[in-house]
Amino acid sequence: MTGGAAGAPRPREGFFFEDFAVGRRLAHAAPRTLTQGDAALYLALTGSRQPVHCAEPAARALGHRACPLDDLLVFHVAFGKTVHDVSYNAVANLGYADVRFLEPVYAGDTLRADSEVIGARAVSSGEAGIVWVRSRAVNQHGRPVLSWVRWVLVARRERGGPAPAPVVPALPGCVPAAGLAVPAFLQARALDPADTGGSRLWDDYAPGETIDHPGGMTVEEADHMLATRLYQNDARVHFDAFAARGSAFGRRLVYGGHVISLARALAHDGLENAFAIAAIHGGTHANPTFAGDTIRARTVVTAREAVPGRDDVGALRVRLIAAKDTDLAGLPTPAPGAKDPAVVLDLDLTLLMPRRP
């Protein structure tokens, strides 16, 4: 059942807003076996420096059987499975909620994805509507490795045409610490500061602390295009430069997930021992990003939470903010929900980090 409910196969031109009735289930095509090559290319495109994902001795010391694939690589590939059905005709991807990283993924694992439409609402222009979906990815054993909610602005097939009945879903405000999936085998204190390059652990961060990470990274046209292809994300807004000339922006949009990965990589300096993402509670792509923009990252610590049943690992909740073409020293942190023209990403997430004995 490719991309739709029984008797409703995916049209060649993709689904439009009119096609997303609440309750519709989508079984996404093209399962993907991930490889060490994918991991190496991800490093080349993002500059990620977390040793757990690129140094096997470090990964094995923590209890992994091999280097787990970067959490965001897994997220992007799983997300990419859904694009052909959910956001092929997207105007923009708007946000995320209730993202749970449930089980490590290793080279050789195969991912499949499916989604359910949980909300839909037309916008006043009559040209598009917002669609909410809950998606999950499972491995070759049928075990869920990732689940998430996202909402996306999808074009209508025809302006003012029929629309699904309006439903705006109630979404959880956060993933509670008790709901975080922390592997039982994990030996968090085995993470060596000599490998990560930093000595600060969970105990050393305080709510309210702001870290302006020192690096910056300019998004190259080739980089974001290659990254989006790596994830098999075929949303037309990222690829079709000819069609984009007639859009509101007049050019292709950078996939927002690429911005997330760049911000996470830049945040290594200051969060060196944050070895995994446990959850993304919510987030928005506050403004578009284009090739040529330079991304910088800021982290605001919002909470330090104990993981039930564990005294060796803690949950650090943060706001990861990415801004383009600006000096962070002169950028006020927007209030939650507020916008600043320089801010392109505002992500609320929880990181896992070793605790002091």
C-alpha positions as CSV (number, residue, x, y, z in Angstrom):
1,M,0.0,0.0,0.0
2,T,2.2,2.8,-1.3
3,G,1.7,6.1,0.3
4,G,-2.0,5.9,1.2
5,A,-5.1,4.2,2.4
6,A,-6.6,1.3,0.6
7,G,-7.9,2.3,-2.8
8,A,-6.2,5.6,-2.8
9,P,-2.7,5.3,-4.3
10,R,-0.4,8.2,-4.4
11,P,-1.0,10.4,-7.5
12,R,1.9,10.9,-9.8
13,E,2.0,14.6,-8.9
14,G,1.9,13.8,-5.2
15,F,-0.7,14.5,-2.5
16,F,-2.0,18.0,-2.0
17,F,-3.8,19.5,1.0
18,E,-7.2,18.3,-0.2
19,D,-6.0,14.6,0.2
20,F,-5.1,14.7,3.9
21,A,-8.2,13.5,5.8
22,V,-7.6,13.1,9.5
23,G,-7.2,9.4,10.3
24,R,-5.6,8.6,7.0
25,R,-2.6,6.2,7.3
26,L,0.4,6.3,5.0
27,A,2.8,3.4,4.6
28,H,5.9,5.0,3.1
29,A,7.9,3.3,0.3
30,A,11.6,2.7,-0.1
31,P,13.0,1.2,3.1
32,R,16.6,2.2,3.7
33,T,19.6,0.1,4.9
34,L,22.1,2.6,6.5
35,T,25.8,2.1,6.0
36,Q,29.2,3.4,7.2
37,G,29.2,5.3,4.0
38,D,26.1,7.2,5.1
39,A,27.8,8.0,8.4
40,A,31.0,9.3,6.7
41,L,29.1,11.5,4.3
42,Y,27.0,12.9,7.1
43,L,30.3,13.9,8.9
44,A,31.5,15.5,5.7
45,L,28.4,17.6,5.3
46,T,27.9,18.7,8.9
47,G,31.4,18.6,10.6
48,S,29.9,16.7,13.5
49,R,32.6,15.9,16.1
50,Q,30.9,13.7,18.7
51,P,33.3,10.8,19.2
52,V,30.6,8.3,20.1
53,H,29.5,8.4,16.4
54,C,32.9,8.3,14.8
55,A,35.3,6.5,17.2
56,E,34.5,2.8,17.8
57,P,36.6,2.5,21.0
58,A,34.6,5.4,22.5
59,A,31.3,3.8,21.5
60,R,32.2,0.4,22.8
61,A,33.4,1.9,26.1
62,L,29.8,3.2,26.6
63,G,28.4,-0.3,25.9
64,H,27.5,0.0,22.2
65,R,28.4,-2.9,19.9
66,A,29.7,-0.4,17.4
67,C,29.4,3.3,16.6
68,P,25.7,4.2,16.7
69,L,24.7,6.4,13.8
70,D,24.2,10.0,14.6
71,D,20.8,10.6,16.0
72,L,20.1,13.4,13.5
73,L,21.2,11.2,10.6
74,V,18.7,8.7,11.7
75,F,16.0,11.4,12.1
76,H,16.7,12.9,8.6
77,V,16.6,9.5,6.9
78,A,13.4,8.5,8.7
79,F,11.9,11.9,7.9
80,G,13.0,11.6,4.3
81,K,10.9,8.4,4.0
82,T,7.8,10.4,4.8
83,V,8.4,13.4,2.4
84,H,7.3,11.7,-0.8
85,D,3.8,11.3,0.6
86,V,3.5,14.1,3.2
87,S,5.4,17.0,2.0
88,Y,6.3,16.5,-1.7
89,N,4.1,19.6,-2.4
90,A,5.0,21.4,0.8
91,V,5.4,25.2,0.9
92,A,7.4,24.9,4.2
93,N,8.0,22.5,7.0
94,L,6.7,24.3,10.1
95,G,7.6,22.5,13.3
96,Y,8.1,19.3,15.4
97,A,6.8,17.9,18.6
98,D,7.1,14.8,20.7
99,V,10.2,13.5,18.9
100,R,11.5,10.4,20.8
101,F,14.7,8.6,20.0
102,L,13.8,5.1,21.1
103,E,16.7,2.7,20.2
104,P,20.2,3.2,18.8
105,V,20.6,2.5,15.1
106,Y,23.8,1.0,13.7
107,A,25.3,0.6,10.2
108,G,23.5,-2.4,8.6
109,D,20.1,-1.6,10.1
110,T,17.2,-1.1,7.8
111,L,14.5,1.6,8.5
112,R,10.9,1.7,7.3
113,A,8.4,4.5,8.1
114,D,4.7,5.1,8.4
115,S,2.5,8.0,9.3
116,E,-1.0,8.9,10.4
117,V,-2.7,12.3,9.6
118,I,-3.8,13.7,13.0
119,G,-4.8,17.2,12.0
120,A,-5.5,19.5,9.0
121,R,-6.5,23.2,8.7
122,A,-6.8,25.4,5.7
123,V,-5.1,28.8,5.7
124,S,-6.9,32.0,4.9
125,S,-5.2,32.6,1.5
126,G,-7.0,29.6,0.1
127,E,-3.7,28.4,-1.5
128,A,-2.5,25.9,1.1
129,G,-3.3,24.2,4.4
130,I,-1.5,23.0,7.5
131,V,-1.2,19.2,7.9
132,W,-0.2,17.4,11.1
133,V,1.2,13.9,11.0
134,R,2.4,11.4,13.6
135,S,5.2,9.3,12.1
136,R,7.4,6.5,13.3
137,A,10.4,4.5,12.0
138,V,11.0,0.8,12.7
139,N,14.1,-1.3,12.2
140,Q,14.4,-4.6,10.4
141,H,13.2,-6.4,13.6
142,G,10.0,-4.3,13.7
143,R,11.1,-2.4,16.8
144,P,10.4,1.4,16.8
145,V,13.6,3.4,16.8
146,L,12.1,6.9,16.4
147,S,8.6,8.5,16.6
148,W,7.6,12.2,16.0
149,V,4.9,14.7,15.1
150,R,5.4,17.4,12.6
151,W,3.3,19.9,10.8
152,V,3.8,21.2,7.3
153,L,2.2,23.8,5.0
154,V,1.0,21.9,1.9
155,A,-0.2,23.5,-1.3
156,R,-3.7,23.0,-2.5
157,R,-4.3,21.3,-5.9
158,E,-6.5,24.3,-6.8
159,R,-7.0,27.6,-5.0
160,G,-10.2,27.6,-2.9
161,G,-10.9,23.9,-3.7
162,P,-12.3,21.4,-1.3
163,A,-10.6,21.0,2.1
164,P,-10.5,18.5,4.9
165,A,-12.6,19.2,7.9
166,P,-10.5,21.4,10.2
167,V,-8.9,19.6,13.1
168,V,-6.0,21.0,15.2
169,P,-4.5,18.3,17.4
170,A,-3.5,18.8,21.0
171,L,0.2,18.1,21.3
172,P,2.2,17.3,24.4
173,G,4.3,20.1,25.7
174,C,7.3,17.9,26.4
175,V,8.6,14.3,26.6
176,P,8.9,13.7,30.4
177,A,12.2,12.4,31.8
178,A,10.4,9.2,32.7
179,G,9.6,8.7,29.0
180,L,13.2,9.0,27.8
181,A,14.6,5.8,26.3
182,V,18.0,5.3,27.9
183,P,19.6,2.0,27.0
184,A,20.1,-0.3,30.0
185,F,23.6,-1.2,28.7
186,L,24.8,2.4,28.7
187,Q,27.9,3.1,30.7
188,A,27.7,6.9,30.6
189,R,30.7,7.6,32.9
190,A,33.0,5.8,30.4
191,L,32.8,8.8,28.1
192,D,36.4,10.1,28.2
193,P,36.8,13.9,28.3
194,A,40.1,13.5,26.4
195,D,38.0,12.2,23.5
196,T,35.3,14.8,23.6
197,G,37.6,17.8,24.3
198,G,35.6,19.1,27.2
199,S,35.3,18.4,31.0
200,R,31.9,19.8,31.8
201,L,29.3,17.2,32.8
202,W,25.6,17.4,33.5
203,D,26.2,18.7,37.1
204,D,28.1,21.7,35.8
205,Y,25.3,23.4,33.8
206,A,22.7,25.6,35.4
207,P,19.2,26.6,34.1
208,G,19.3,30.0,32.5
209,E,22.9,29.6,31.3
210,T,23.5,30.9,27.8
211,I,26.3,29.5,25.6
212,D,27.2,31.3,22.4
213,H,29.1,28.7,20.5
214,P,32.1,30.2,18.8
215,G,32.0,28.8,15.2
216,G,30.0,29.7,12.2
217,M,29.2,27.7,9.0
218,T,28.1,29.1,5.6
219,V,25.6,26.9,3.8
220,E,26.8,26.1,0.4
221,E,24.4,25.2,-2.4
222,A,26.2,21.9,-3.0
223,D,26.2,21.0,0.7
224,H,22.5,21.4,1.3
225,M,21.5,19.8,-2.0
226,L,23.7,16.8,-1.3
227,A,22.5,16.5,2.3
228,T,18.9,16.5,1.2
229,R,19.6,13.8,-1.5
230,L,21.4,11.7,1.2
231,Y,18.1,11.6,3.1
232,Q,16.1,10.9,-0.1
233,N,14.0,13.9,0.7
234,D,12.4,14.9,-2.6
235,A,10.4,17.9,-1.5
236,R,10.4,20.2,-4.6
237,V,11.1,23.4,-2.7
238,H,14.6,22.2,-2.2
239,F,15.5,21.0,-5.7
240,D,13.6,22.8,-8.4
241,A,15.3,26.2,-9.0
242,F,13.2,26.9,-12.1
243,A,9.9,26.5,-10.2
244,A,11.3,28.4,-7.2
245,R,11.7,31.5,-9.3
246,G,7.9,31.9,-9.1
247,S,7.7,31.3,-5.4
248,A,7.4,33.9,-2.7
249,F,11.2,33.7,-2.1
250,G,12.3,33.4,-5.7
251,R,14.8,30.7,-4.8
252,R,15.2,27.2,-3.3
253,L,14.8,26.7,0.4
254,V,17.5,24.9,2.5
255,Y,16.0,21.8,4.1
256,G,15.4,22.8,7.8
257,G,16.9,19.5,9.0
258,H,20.2,20.5,7.5
259,V,20.1,23.6,9.6
260,I,19.4,21.5,12.7
261,S,22.4,19.4,12.0
262,L,24.7,22.4,11.4
263,A,23.5,24.0,14.7
264,R,24.1,20.7,16.6
265,A,27.6,20.3,15.1
266,L,28.4,23.9,16.0
267,A,27.1,23.4,19.6
268,H,29.8,20.7,20.2
269,D,32.1,23.5,21.6
270,G,30.4,24.1,24.9
271,L,28.4,20.8,25.0
272,E,31.2,18.4,24.3
273,N,29.9,15.6,26.6
274,A,26.3,15.7,25.3
275,F,26.6,12.3,23.6
276,A,23.0,11.7,22.5
277,I,19.7,13.4,21.8
278,A,17.0,11.8,23.8
279,A,14.0,13.9,22.7
280,I,12.9,17.0,20.8
281,H,10.0,18.5,22.6
282,G,9.1,21.1,20.0
283,G,10.6,23.4,17.5
284,T,10.1,25.8,14.6
285,H,11.9,26.8,11.5
286,A,11.3,30.5,12.3
287,N,12.6,31.9,9.1
288,P,13.9,30.4,5.8
289,T,17.5,29.6,5.2
290,F,19.1,29.9,1.7
291,A,22.5,29.0,0.2
292,G,25.0,31.6,1.2
293,D,23.6,32.2,4.7
294,T,26.1,31.7,7.6
295,I,24.7,29.8,10.6
296,R,25.7,30.4,14.2
297,A,24.4,28.6,17.2
298,R,23.3,29.5,20.7
299,T,22.2,27.1,23.5
300,V,20.1,28.2,26.5
301,V,19.9,25.7,29.3
302,T,16.3,25.5,30.5
303,A,16.3,22.5,32.9
304,R,18.5,19.8,34.4
305,E,16.5,16.6,35.0
306,A,17.4,13.3,36.6
307,V,16.7,10.2,34.6
308,P,14.6,7.8,36.8
309,G,16.6,4.8,37.9
310,R,20.0,6.2,36.8
311,D,22.6,8.1,38.7
312,D,25.2,8.0,36.0
313,V,23.4,9.9,33.3
314,G,21.3,13.1,33.3
315,A,18.9,14.8,31.0
316,L,19.9,18.4,30.0
317,R,17.0,20.3,28.4
318,V,18.1,23.2,26.2
319,R,16.9,25.6,23.6
320,L,19.1,25.3,20.5
321,I,18.8,28.5,18.5
322,A,20.3,29.0,15.1
323,A,20.7,32.5,13.6
324,K,21.9,33.5,10.2
325,D,24.2,36.3,9.1
326,T,24.5,38.0,12.5
327,D,26.8,38.5,15.5
328,L,25.4,36.5,18.4
329,A,26.8,39.0,20.9
330,G,24.3,41.5,19.7
331,L,21.3,39.2,19.4
332,P,18.8,39.1,22.2
333,T,17.3,35.7,22.8
334,P,13.7,35.8,21.6
335,A,11.1,34.9,24.2
336,P,9.6,31.4,23.6
337,G,7.2,31.8,20.6
338,A,8.6,35.2,19.6
339,K,10.4,35.7,16.3
340,D,13.5,37.6,15.3
341,P,14.4,38.0,11.6
342,A,17.9,36.6,12.2
343,V,16.7,33.4,13.9
344,V,16.1,30.5,11.6
345,L,15.7,27.7,14.1
346,D,14.4,27.5,17.7
347,L,14.5,23.9,19.0
348,D,13.6,22.6,22.4
349,L,15.4,19.3,23.0
350,T,16.9,17.1,25.7
351,L,20.5,15.8,25.6
352,L,22.0,13.0,27.5
353,M,25.2,13.7,29.4
354,P,27.2,11.8,32.1
355,R,26.8,12.8,35.7
356,R,29.6,13.1,38.3
357,P,29.9,10.2,40.7
